[in-house]
Amino acid sequence: MTTVITRLFEDEETARYVAEKIVFLGVPGRAVSVITKDSAADADALKSKMTRAQVHESAIDTYAKHVQQGKALVAVRATYKPLMAATKVRESMAKRDTVDVGDVVDDYYMADGPEPTPSVLKEHPHFLTVRIDKTGYEGAPISRGLGIRLLSARKKRDSAIRGGGFKSRVFWPMPLLSTKPRKSSVISGGRFVSQSFWPMPLLSRKPRSNSVIRGGDLPLSRALGWPPVS
């Protein structure tokens, strides 16, 4: 949003001084306009200049009448730069005496919106387009000019290396994958390392029992009166 703030001063010197102070606060110079009697050739041109400065349309006639009498108008379009720009502009203008012009709109919000244009650059509607009559280009695919095809009927391959080799063969002579049947032991003959120090099998296929005592007795649970499973 842009806040348009307008004030009328007694003479051009005062208006110029106020404008310089506002620019010193950080407001861009392009956002500050000083309009005097010498700014335009006639009344219509003076009003057009006020319109371009975003002066509220209801106040243009009143301001134009006073400016033609020698007064000077300062119009500021305060945005986000600097922070609290509108407040700073009002305070700066209030430090100097202004001319009372009655009940006019001298402070209002103006919505900012994009200006539609037919091109990014107004003076060149297609700045990325090259004129065909200057290049001789007839619209053929660019791949034809490079001598390559867009699509190629390639054969399916198992390796990215020419000839079907594998990179692992450089440092690992054995194949990475084996087609041999899966075994339960890596030791030749199916033996287990545990058999060298533990004569009994590691896994048992007997049905599971709640007691380690032969016959399934539970003397501790029976003595305490506790159920074995809760």
Secondary structure, DSSP 8 states (H G I E B T S, - for coil): -EEEEEEEESSHHHHHHHHHHHHHTT--GGGEEEE-GGGSSSHHHHHHHHHHTT--TTTHHHHHHHHHTT-EEEEEEE-SSSTTHHHHHHHHHHTS------S---EEEE-------SSSBTTBTTTT---HHHH------HHHHHT--S-------S-SSTTS--GGGGT--S-SS--S---S-SSTTS--GGGGT--S-SS--S---S-SSTT---HHHHHHT--S--
